[in-house]
Amino acid sequence: MSLRPRSFQRIPARTVRTAWAACPKGTPVMLVRDRLDVLFEDEDLLDLYPLDGRPGFSPGQLALVSVLQFAENLSDRAAADAVRTRIDFKYALGLELEDPGFDYSVLSEFRARLAEGDGADRLLRVMLVRLVEAGMLKAGGRQRTDATHVLAAVRTLSRLELAGESLRAALEELAEADGNWLLPLIGPEWDKRYGRRVEIGRVPGGKAGVAEMAETFGRDGQRVLAAAWAPDAPSRLRVLPQVEILRRVWVHHYYWDAGGQLRWRDGHALPPASLRFDSPYDTDAHYCVKRGTGWSGYRVHLTETCDTGRPEVVVHVATTIAPVQDGELTGQIHDDLTAAALAPGEHVVDAAYITPARVERAQRVHGITLLGPIVPDHSHQARDRGGFDKSAFTINWDTHKAICPQGSVSREWRPLRISGHDYIQVKFAKADCLSCPVRSQCTSSADRPRALALLPTRELHEIQALNRLDQQSEEWQRRYAIRAGAEATLSQNVRTCGLHRTRYRGLRKTHVQHVLTAMACNLTRVADWIEPPPTTHRRSTRFHALCTTAA
């Protein structure tokens, strides 16, 4: 097949007649093809042709097939079969009825090219440009963002299993690369320990037994690592992927004691979860806990439009390792949407994405109103009715003074750093606080004066105060209610596309899956917007009908 771009603007006449005869009401993919014409042009995707000289199937067609595949949650083989056998797929792709399609392996090769650089994100941008041209999408409206967890496509391992399986994977790779070099290192029990997949149930002896087995793995692994880094060892063995993974696992989970013995780390002495991984077969899979849910894998953040009169489409997809907190993505989402000329006027998010600093940056840098609940004041004064919380004090930023509800003026104003964040600490005179008649409403300390921790600038302090006040009003609650739709989008993609589980290993390939899932969601929603699905009426049960009659 030629590598020159091909045009599929015109659908073969026989395909048109057959498709509409078989599906007189049209299918979602046929409706989208008629409304948006060719979704992906080859001219936009020239770098997605194979670079090794093999015949190249049209990248525009492969992109559309990939989106349709995720829209219907098909395997690669089933998607290739659908291209050969389904009339509506041939209609959308502009193919003759007798076109044989392609081998299913082409799809995985295409996704591998998407995973290089920003190929998947460019596909999404191309789709969004088509929607803008069709009048279904515009900048400056309302958008909302939410995230969900994604399980890695690897077996869940305990720390002990991770150590054993990492060593087994390295031994397998070394045996294939240079079995003669490895043979003298093999111990008498190694075949029993590492000859098959490491699976460990209950270990006799409790914690001591676990530590003993772990240190046995540690000594075996250290023997391999020391030999690989010996001066006379072939240098190519040190750069084998599983050997490097073994070295990193040993750094994470072992240490040398004062006597020069290799020891198993206590669980509280491990590196942060963002640095250590949970499987030797996917080093991007990290452990995280959020609201009682623990998982090893990734997070995906979907940003969608929520304007009335237009379809709700996903305009931004971000995939991160699991420990990356939601709020770290707020600025990146705004920067990417602005670069794509799709920045919202109002961005509705939950509390994880918003702080006064992020509200200020969104407005200053991009002109975006970031709407979401600022974390409330958790001090005991705010929780107790009648207590003097931070809002009861008058702050004079020009004179660097604070005035308490009883009229006393603060005596100290200095910078303060708490957990890596900057604040201003304000303290009142001890004599004023001890003699205050309403001291019990202000502080619970018996002998210390009242102190306040303020945000470092006037602007941030005022944003915090105003947002905390506004979010208690009914008007703010009505504006914010639209955010709940983001959870419906996540639920839709979990149910139809399996969003909670990645099909692939590695952050880049997982991101490709998430972008294709988002595009599949967009295609489905655009089709439903073009031709709304018929309303289904629930059939009433006999008992319900009887109760209705009795009422």
TIZAKE-854902 format. One record per residue (C-alpha): residue number from 1; chain; x, y, z. Coordinates in Angstrom, 1 decimal, padded with zeros to 4 digits. Last residue first. Layout:
BEGIN
R  rolo  lose       x       y       z
R   NUM     A       X       Y       Z
...
//
This chain:
BEGIN
R  rolo  lose       x       y       z
R   551     A  -053.7   005.2   046.5
R   550     A  -055.1   001.7   045.9
R   549     A  -054.6   002.0   042.2
R   548     A  -051.0   003.0   042.6
R   547     A  -050.4   000.1   045.0
R   546     A  -051.8  -002.3   042.5
R   545     A  -049.7  -000.9   039.7
R   544     A  -046.6  -001.2   041.9
R   543     A  -047.5  -004.8   042.6
R   542     A  -048.1  -005.6   039.0
R   541     A  -044.7  -004.2   038.1
R   540     A  -044.5  -001.1   035.9
R   539     A  -042.4  -001.3   032.7
R   538     A  -039.9   001.5   032.6
R   537     A  -040.3   003.8   029.6
R   536     A  -037.4   004.1   027.3
R   535     A  -036.7   007.4   025.6
R   534     A  -035.4   007.0   022.1
R   533     A  -031.8   007.9   021.6
R   532     A  -031.1   011.6   020.6
R   531     A  -029.9   011.9   017.0
R   530     A  -027.2   014.5   016.6
R   529     A  -026.6   014.7   020.3
R   528     A  -026.5   011.0   020.8
R   527     A  -023.9   010.7   017.9
R   526     A  -021.9   013.5   019.5
R   525     A  -022.0   011.7   022.8
R   524     A  -020.9   008.4   021.4
R   523     A  -018.0   010.0   019.5
R   522     A  -016.9   012.0   022.5
R   521     A  -016.9   008.8   024.7
R   520     A  -014.7   007.1   022.1
R   519     A  -012.4   010.1   022.1
R   518     A  -012.1   009.9   025.9
R   517     A  -011.4   006.1   025.7
R   516     A  -008.8   006.8   023.0
R   515     A  -007.1   009.3   025.3
R   514     A  -007.2   006.9   028.2
R   513     A  -005.7   004.0   026.3
R   512     A  -002.9   006.2   024.9
R   511     A  -002.2   007.4   028.5
R   510     A  -001.9   003.7   029.5
R   509     A   000.6   003.2   026.8
R   508     A   002.7   006.1   028.1
R   507     A   002.4   005.2   031.8
R   506     A   003.6   001.6   031.4
R   505     A   001.9  -001.7   030.9
R   504     A  -001.3  -002.1   028.9
R   503     A  -005.0  -002.9   029.2
R   502     A  -005.4  -000.4   032.1
R   501     A  -008.2  -001.1   034.6
R   500     A  -010.7   001.4   036.1
R   499     A  -011.5   002.8   032.6
R   498     A  -013.2  -000.5   031.5
R   497     A  -014.6   001.0   028.3
R   496     A  -018.4   000.9   028.7
R   495     A  -018.9   000.8   032.5
R   494     A  -015.8   002.7   033.6
R   493     A  -016.3   005.2   030.8
R   492     A  -019.9   005.9   031.8
R   491     A  -018.9   006.1   035.5
R   490     A  -016.2   008.7   034.8
R   489     A  -018.6   010.8   032.8
R   488     A  -021.3   010.5   035.5
R   487     A  -018.7   011.7   038.0
R   486     A  -018.1   014.8   035.9
R   485     A  -021.8   015.5   035.9
R   484     A  -021.6   016.1   039.6
R   483     A  -019.8   019.4   038.9
R   482     A  -023.0   021.0   037.7
R   481     A  -024.1   021.5   041.3
R   480     A  -021.5   024.2   041.7
R   479     A  -023.6   027.0   040.3
R   478     A  -026.6   025.9   042.5
R   477     A  -024.4   025.7   045.6
R   476     A  -023.0   029.1   045.0
R   475     A  -026.6   030.6   044.8
R   474     A  -027.6   028.7   047.9
R   473     A  -024.8   030.4   049.9
R   472     A  -022.2   028.6   052.1
R   471     A  -019.7   028.6   049.2
R   470     A  -019.7   032.3   049.2
R   469     A  -018.2   032.8   052.7
R   468     A  -015.4   030.3   052.3
R   467     A  -014.7   031.7   048.9
R   466     A  -014.5   035.3   050.3
R   465     A  -012.1   034.4   053.1
R   464     A  -009.8   032.3   050.9
R   463     A  -009.7   034.8   048.1
R   462     A  -009.1   037.6   050.7
R   461     A  -006.1   035.7   052.2
R   460     A  -004.7   035.0   048.8
R   459     A  -004.8   038.6   047.8
R   458     A  -003.4   039.9   051.1
R   457     A  -000.4   037.7   050.7
R   456     A   001.3   034.9   052.7
R   455     A  -001.8   033.0   053.9
R   454     A  -002.5   033.7   057.6
R   453     A  -001.6   031.6   060.6
R   452     A  -003.1   033.2   063.7
R   451     A  -001.9   033.2   067.3
R   450     A  -003.8   033.7   070.6
R   449     A  -001.7   034.1   073.8
R   448     A  -000.4   031.2   075.8
R   447     A  -001.1   030.4   079.5
R   446     A  -004.2   028.1   079.7
R   445     A  -004.5   027.4   076.0
R   444     A  -008.1   026.8   074.8
R   443     A  -008.2   030.0   072.8
R   442     A  -010.7   032.6   071.6
R   441     A  -014.1   031.8   073.1
R   440     A  -012.5   030.9   076.5
R   439     A  -010.7   034.3   076.5
R   438     A  -013.9   036.2   076.5
R   437     A  -013.0   038.5   079.5
R   436     A  -009.5   039.1   078.2
R   435     A  -006.9   039.4   081.0
R   434     A  -004.7   036.5   079.8
R   433     A  -005.0   037.6   076.2
R   432     A  -003.9   041.2   076.6
R   431     A  -001.0   040.2   078.9
R   430     A   000.2   037.6   076.4
R   429     A   000.4   040.1   073.6
R   428     A  -001.1   038.9   070.3
R   427     A   000.6   036.8   067.7
R   426     A   000.4   036.8   063.9
R   425     A   002.2   034.1   061.8
R   424     A   002.3   034.7   058.1
R   423     A   002.3   031.6   055.9
R   422     A   004.6   029.8   053.4
R   421     A   004.1   026.1   052.6
R   420     A   006.7   023.3   052.9
R   419     A   005.0   021.5   055.7
R   418     A   004.6   024.7   057.7
R   417     A   006.8   027.8   057.0
R   416     A   006.2   031.0   059.0
R   415     A   007.0   034.6   058.1
R   414     A   006.6   037.2   060.9
R   413     A   004.0   039.6   062.5
R   412     A   004.1   040.1   066.2
R   411     A   002.4   042.6   068.6
R   410     A  -001.3   042.1   067.6
R   409     A  -003.8   044.8   068.4
R   408     A  -006.5   044.3   071.0
R   407     A  -010.0   045.5   070.0
R   406     A  -012.1   042.9   071.7
R   405     A  -012.9   041.1   068.3
R   404     A  -009.1   040.9   067.7
R   403     A  -007.2   043.4   065.6
R   402     A  -004.4   042.3   063.3
R   401     A  -001.3   044.3   062.3
R   400     A   001.1   044.3   059.4
R   399     A   000.6   048.1   058.9
R   398     A  -000.5   047.8   055.2
R   397     A  -002.0   044.3   055.6
R   396     A  -004.5   045.4   058.2
R   395     A  -006.3   042.2   059.2
R   394     A  -009.5   042.4   061.2
R   393     A  -010.2   039.3   063.2
R   392     A  -013.5   037.4   063.4
R   391     A  -012.8   035.5   060.1
R   390     A  -009.9   033.7   061.8
R   389     A  -012.2   032.0   064.3
R   388     A  -013.6   033.5   067.4
R   387     A  -015.9   030.9   069.0
R   386     A  -019.6   031.5   069.3
R   385     A  -020.5   028.1   067.9
R   384     A  -017.6   025.8   068.1
R   383     A  -016.3   024.4   064.8
R   382     A  -014.6   027.6   063.8
R   381     A  -012.9   028.1   067.2
R   380     A  -011.9   024.4   067.1
R   379     A  -009.9   025.1   064.0
R   378     A  -010.9   023.3   060.8
R   377     A  -011.4   026.4   058.6
R   376     A  -013.0   025.1   055.4
R   375     A  -011.1   023.7   052.4
R   374     A  -012.0   025.9   049.5
R   373     A  -015.0   024.5   047.6
R   372     A  -014.8   024.8   043.8
R   371     A  -015.0   027.3   041.0
R   370     A  -011.9   028.4   039.2
R   369     A  -012.7   031.4   037.1
R   368     A  -010.3   031.4   034.2
R   367     A  -008.6   034.6   032.9
R   366     A  -005.6   032.6   031.9
R   365     A  -002.6   033.8   033.9
R   364     A  -004.2   036.0   036.5
R   363     A  -007.6   034.2   036.9
R   362     A  -006.1   030.7   037.0
R   361     A  -003.2   031.8   039.1
R   360     A  -005.4   033.4   041.8
R   359     A  -007.7   030.3   042.1
R   358     A  -004.6   028.1   042.2
R   357     A  -003.1   030.1   045.1
R   356     A  -006.5   030.1   046.9
R   355     A  -006.5   026.3   046.7
R   354     A  -008.4   024.1   044.3
R   353     A  -008.0   020.7   042.7
R   352     A  -008.7   018.4   045.6
R   351     A  -011.8   020.4   046.7
R   350     A  -013.8   019.5   043.6
R   349     A  -013.7   021.2   040.2
R   348     A  -015.7   023.6   038.1
R   347     A  -013.7   025.6   035.5
R   346     A  -015.4   028.9   034.4
R   345     A  -014.4   030.8   031.2
R   344     A  -013.0   027.7   029.7
R   343     A  -009.7   027.5   027.8
R   342     A  -010.2   025.9   024.4
R   341     A  -007.5   027.6   022.3
R   340     A  -005.4   024.4   022.3
R   339     A  -002.5   026.3   024.1
R   338     A  -005.1   027.6   026.6
R   337     A  -006.4   024.1   027.3
R   336     A  -002.9   022.8   027.9
R   335     A  -002.0   025.6   030.3
R   334     A  -005.3   025.3   032.2
R   333     A  -004.8   021.5   032.6
R   332     A  -001.2   021.9   033.6
R   331     A  -002.2   024.4   036.3
R   330     A  -004.8   022.1   037.8
R   329     A  -002.7   018.9   037.6
R   328     A  -000.9   019.2   041.0
R   327     A  -004.3   019.6   042.7
R   326     A  -005.2   016.0   041.9
R   325     A  -002.3   014.5   043.9
R   324     A   000.4   012.4   042.2
R   323     A   000.6   009.1   044.1
R   322     A  -001.1   007.0   041.4
R   321     A   001.2   007.7   038.5
R   320     A  -000.3   010.3   036.1
R   319     A  -002.6   010.4   033.1
R   318     A  -004.1   013.6   031.9
R   317     A  -007.0   013.9   029.3
R   316     A  -008.4   017.2   028.0
R   315     A  -011.4   018.2   025.9
R   314     A  -013.9   015.5   026.8
R   313     A  -017.2   016.3   025.2
R   312     A  -020.6   017.4   026.5
R   311     A  -022.7   018.0   023.4
R   310     A  -023.9   021.6   022.8
R   309     A  -027.1   023.4   023.7
R   308     A  -026.2   023.8   027.4
R   307     A  -022.5   024.0   028.2
R   306     A  -020.8   021.3   030.3
R   305     A  -017.4   020.8   028.6
R   304     A  -015.2   018.0   029.7
R   303     A  -011.9   017.5   031.7
R   302     A  -010.9   013.9   032.4
R   301     A  -008.1   013.1   034.9
R   300     A  -006.7   009.6   035.0
R   299     A  -004.8   008.1   037.9
R   298     A  -002.4   005.2   037.8
R   297     A  -001.4   001.8   039.1
R   296     A  -001.4   000.1   042.5
R   295     A  -004.6   000.5   044.5
R   294     A  -005.9   001.5   047.9
R   293     A  -009.4   003.0   048.4
R   292     A  -010.0   004.4   051.9
R   291     A  -010.5   007.9   050.7
R   290     A  -007.4   007.8   048.6
R   289     A  -004.6   005.3   049.0
R   288     A  -001.7   005.0   046.6
R   287     A   000.7   002.4   045.3
R   286     A   002.8   002.9   042.2
R   285     A   002.7   001.3   038.7
R   284     A   005.2   003.1   036.4
R   283     A   007.8   000.2   037.0
R   282     A   005.5  -002.2   035.2
R   281     A   006.9  -005.7   034.9
R   280     A   009.1  -005.6   038.0
R   279     A   006.0  -004.8   040.0
R   278     A   005.1  -002.5   042.9
R   277     A   007.2   000.6   042.2
R   276     A   009.2   002.8   044.5
R   275     A   009.7   006.6   044.1
R   274     A   006.1   007.9   044.3
R   273     A   005.4   005.5   047.1
R   272     A   007.9   007.3   049.3
R   271     A   011.1   005.4   050.2
R   270     A   010.8   002.6   052.8
R   269     A   011.7   003.0   056.4
R   268     A   008.2   002.5   057.9
R   267     A   007.8  -000.9   056.3
R   266     A   011.0  -002.1   057.9
R   265     A   013.8  -002.7   055.5
R   264     A   015.3  -006.2   055.0
R   263     A   018.9  -006.4   055.9
R   262     A   022.2  -007.0   054.0
R   261     A   025.0  -007.5   056.6
R   260     A   028.0  -005.1   056.8
R   259     A   028.1  -005.0   060.6
R   258     A   026.7  -001.5   060.8
R   257     A   023.7  -002.6   058.7
R   256     A   023.5  -002.6   054.9
R   255     A   020.0  -001.7   053.5
R   254     A   017.3  -003.5   051.6
R   253     A   013.8  -002.6   050.2
R   252     A   014.3   000.4   047.9
R   251     A   017.9  -000.1   046.9
R   250     A   017.2  -003.8   046.3
R   249     A   014.3  -002.9   044.1
R   248     A   016.4  -000.5   042.1
R   247     A   019.1  -003.1   041.5
R   246     A   016.5  -005.6   040.4
R   245     A   015.0  -003.1   038.0
R   244     A   018.5  -002.5   036.5
R   243     A   018.9  -006.3   036.0
R   242     A   015.3  -006.4   034.5
R   241     A   016.1  -003.8   031.9
R   240     A   019.6  -005.2   030.8
R   239     A   022.1  -002.4   031.2
R   238     A   024.4  -004.3   033.5
R   237     A   024.6  -007.3   031.3
R   236     A   026.0  -005.3   028.4
R   235     A   029.1  -004.5   030.5
R   234     A   030.3  -008.1   030.3
R   233     A   031.7  -009.0   033.7
R   232     A   035.5  -008.7   034.3
R   231     A   035.3  -005.6   036.4
R   230     A   032.5  -007.0   038.6
R   229     A   029.2  -005.1   038.3
R   228     A   027.2  -008.2   037.1
R   227     A   028.9  -010.4   039.7
R   226     A   027.9  -008.0   042.6
R   225     A   024.3  -007.8   041.2
R   224     A   023.9  -011.6   041.0
R   223     A   025.3  -012.2   044.5
R   222     A   023.2  -009.3   045.8
R   221     A   020.1  -011.0   044.5
R   220     A   020.9  -014.2   046.3
R   219     A   021.7  -012.4   049.5
R   218     A   018.5  -010.4   049.3
R   217     A   016.3  -013.4   048.5
R   216     A   017.6  -015.0   051.7
R   215     A   017.1  -011.7   053.4
R   214     A   013.4  -011.7   052.4
R   213     A   013.0  -015.3   053.7
R   212     A   014.5  -014.4   057.1
R   211     A   012.5  -011.2   057.3
R   210     A   009.2  -013.0   056.6
R   209     A   010.0  -015.6   059.1
R   208     A   010.8  -013.0   061.8
R   207     A   007.6  -011.2   061.0
R   206     A   005.5  -014.3   061.5
R   205     A   007.3  -017.6   062.0
R   204     A   005.8  -019.6   059.2
R   203     A   005.1  -017.5   056.0
R   202     A   001.5  -017.3   054.8
R   201     A   001.2  -017.3   051.1
R   200     A   004.1  -016.7   048.7
R   199     A   003.8  -016.9   044.9
R   198     A   007.0  -016.5   042.9
R   197     A   006.5  -017.6   039.3
R   196     A   008.6  -020.6   038.4
R   195     A   012.3  -021.6   038.6
R   194     A   013.0  -018.9   041.2
R   193     A   013.0  -020.6   044.6
R   192     A   013.1  -024.3   043.7
R   191     A   015.6  -023.7   040.8
R   190     A   017.6  -021.5   043.2
R   189     A   018.1  -024.1   045.9
R   188     A   021.6  -025.3   044.9
R   187     A   022.9  -021.8   044.0
R   186     A   023.3  -020.5   040.5
R   185     A   026.3  -018.2   040.1
R   184     A   028.4  -020.5   038.0
R   183     A   025.6  -020.7   035.3
R   182     A   025.1  -017.0   034.8
R   181     A   028.0  -016.4   032.5
R   180     A   027.2  -019.4   030.4
R   179     A   023.6  -018.4   030.2
R   178     A   024.4  -015.1   028.6
R   177     A   021.4  -013.0   027.3
R   176     A   018.6  -015.6   027.8
R   175     A   019.8  -016.8   031.2
R   174     A   020.3  -013.1   032.2
R   173     A   016.7  -012.2   031.3
R   172     A   015.3  -015.2   033.2
R   171     A   017.6  -014.4   036.2
R   170     A   016.4  -010.8   036.2
R   169     A   012.7  -011.8   036.2
R   168     A   013.4  -014.3   039.0
R   167     A   015.1  -011.6   041.1
R   166     A   012.2  -009.2   040.6
R   165     A   009.8  -012.0   041.4
R   164     A   011.5  -012.7   044.7
R   163     A   011.7  -009.1   045.8
R   162     A   008.2  -008.3   044.7
R   161     A   006.8  -011.4   046.4
R   160     A   008.3  -010.3   049.7
R   159     A   006.8  -006.8   049.3
R   158     A   003.4  -008.3   048.5
R   157     A   002.5  -008.5   044.8
R   156     A  -000.7  -007.6   042.9
R   155     A  -000.4  -009.1   039.5
R   154     A   000.0  -006.7   036.6
R   153     A  -002.3  -004.7   034.3
R   152     A  -002.2  -001.6   036.6
R   151     A  -005.4  -000.5   038.3
R   150     A  -006.7   003.0   037.4
R   149     A  -008.1   005.4   039.9
R   148     A  -010.5   008.3   039.1
R   147     A  -010.2   011.9   038.4
R   146     A  -012.6   014.9   037.9
R   145     A  -012.7   018.0   035.8
R   144     A  -015.4   020.4   034.8
R   143     A  -015.9   022.9   032.0
R   142     A  -018.0   026.0   031.4
R   141     A  -017.7   028.2   028.3
R   140     A  -014.9   030.3   027.0
R   139     A  -013.8   028.2   024.1
R   138     A  -016.1   026.5   021.6
R   137     A  -017.5   023.1   020.7
R   136     A  -020.3   021.7   018.6
R   135     A  -020.1   024.3   015.9
R   134     A  -018.9   021.9   013.2
R   133     A  -015.5   023.6   012.9
R   132     A  -015.1   023.4   016.7
R   131     A  -016.0   019.7   016.6
R   130     A  -013.4   019.1   013.8
R   129     A  -010.8   021.0   015.9
R   128     A  -011.6   018.8   018.9
R   127     A  -011.0   015.6   016.9
R   126     A  -007.6   016.9   015.7
R   125     A  -006.7   017.8   019.3
R   124     A  -007.6   014.3   020.5
R   123     A  -005.4   012.8   017.8
R   122     A  -002.6   015.2   018.8
R   121     A  -002.9   014.0   022.4
R   120     A  -002.4   010.4   021.2
R   119     A   000.7   011.3   019.2
R   118     A   002.3   013.3   022.0
R   117     A   005.8   011.7   021.9
R   116     A   005.9   008.0   021.2
R   115     A   002.8   006.3   022.6
R   114     A   000.9   006.9   019.4
R   113     A   003.5   004.9   017.5
R   112     A   002.9   002.0   019.9
R   111     A  -000.8   002.4   019.4
R   110     A  -000.3   001.9   015.6
R   109     A   001.7  -001.3   016.2
R   108     A  -001.1  -002.6   018.4
R   107     A  -003.6  -001.8   015.7
R   106     A  -001.6  -003.4   012.9
R   105     A  -001.6  -006.7   014.7
R   104     A  -005.3  -007.1   013.7
R   103     A  -004.4  -007.8   010.1
R   102     A  -006.0  -005.3   007.7
R   101     A  -009.3  -004.6   005.9
R   100     A  -010.5  -007.0   003.2
R    99     A  -012.3  -004.3   001.2
R    98     A  -015.3  -006.1  -000.5
R    97     A  -017.8  -003.5   000.6
R    96     A  -015.7  -000.6  -000.6
R    95     A  -014.3   001.6   002.2
R    94     A  -015.1   005.1   003.3
R    93     A  -014.0   004.5   006.9
R    92     A  -017.4   005.5   008.4
R    91     A  -019.3   003.5   005.8
R    90     A  -017.0   000.5   006.1
R    89     A  -017.6   000.6   009.9
R    88     A  -021.4   000.8   009.3
R    87     A  -021.3  -002.2   007.0
R    86     A  -019.6  -004.5   009.5
R    85     A  -017.6  -007.5   008.2
R    84     A  -014.0  -006.5   007.4
R    83     A  -013.7  -003.5   009.7
R    82     A  -015.5  -005.5   012.4
R    81     A  -013.0  -008.3   012.1
R    80     A  -010.2  -005.9   012.7
R    79     A  -012.0  -004.6   015.8
R    78     A  -012.6  -008.1   017.0
R    77     A  -008.9  -009.0   016.7
R    76     A  -007.8  -005.9   018.4
R    75     A  -010.2  -006.5   021.3
R    74     A  -013.4  -004.5   021.4
R    73     A  -014.8  -002.2   024.0
R    72     A  -017.5  -000.7   021.7
R    71     A  -016.3   002.9   021.9
R    70     A  -012.8   001.6   022.4
R    69     A  -012.7  -000.1   019.1
R    68     A  -014.5   002.8   017.4
R    67     A  -011.7   005.1   018.5
R    66     A  -009.0   002.7   017.3
R    65     A  -010.8   002.3   014.0
R    64     A  -010.9   006.1   013.6
R    63     A  -007.1   006.4   014.3
R    62     A  -006.4   003.5   011.9
R    61     A  -008.4   005.2   009.2
R    60     A  -006.4   008.4   009.6
R    59     A  -003.2   006.4   009.8
R    58     A  -003.9   004.9   006.4
R    57     A  -002.4   001.4   006.3
R    56     A   001.3   001.5   005.6
R    55     A   003.2  -001.2   003.7
R    54     A   006.4  -001.9   005.6
R    53     A   009.4   000.4   005.0
R    52     A   010.6   000.7   008.7
R    51     A   009.1   004.1   009.5
R    50     A   005.5   003.0   009.8
R    49     A   003.0   005.9   009.2
R    48     A   002.2   008.0   012.2
R    47     A   004.4   010.9   011.2
R    46     A   001.9   011.8   008.4
R    45     A  -001.0   012.3   010.9
R    44     A  -002.6   015.6   009.9
R    43     A  -002.3   014.9   006.2
R    42     A  -003.9   011.5   006.7
R    41     A  -007.1   013.2   007.6
R    40     A  -009.0   012.2   010.8
R    39     A  -012.7   012.8   011.3
R    38     A  -013.7   012.6   007.6
R    37     A  -017.2   014.0   007.4
R    36     A  -018.4   015.6   010.7
R    35     A  -022.1   015.3   010.3
R    34     A  -022.3   012.3   007.9
R    33     A  -019.5   010.4   009.6
R    32     A  -021.0   011.1   013.0
R    31     A  -024.4   009.7   011.9
R    30     A  -022.8   006.6   010.4
R    29     A  -020.8   005.9   013.6
R    28     A  -023.9   006.3   015.7
R    27     A  -025.9   003.9   013.5
R    26     A  -028.4   005.0   010.8
R    25     A  -032.1   005.0   010.9
R    24     A  -032.4   003.0   007.6
R    23     A  -029.7   000.6   008.7
R    22     A  -029.5  -002.2   006.1
R    21     A  -030.7  -000.1   003.3
R    20     A  -028.7   002.9   004.5
R    19     A  -025.5   000.8   004.6
R    18     A  -026.1  -000.9   001.3
R    17     A  -026.7   002.3  -000.6
R    16     A  -023.8   004.1   000.9
R    15     A  -021.4   001.2   000.4
R    14     A  -022.5   000.9  -003.2
R    13     A  -021.8   004.6  -003.8
R    12     A  -018.3   004.5  -002.4
R    11     A  -017.9   007.1   000.4
R    10     A  -016.3   010.3  -000.8
R     9     A  -014.0   012.3   001.5
R     8     A  -011.7   009.3   002.0
R     7     A  -008.6   010.9   000.7
R     6     A  -005.3   009.1   000.9
R     5     A  -001.9   010.4   002.1
R     4     A   001.0   008.7   000.3
R     3     A   002.5   005.7   002.0
R     2     A   001.3   003.5  -000.8
R     1     A   000.0   000.0   000.0
//
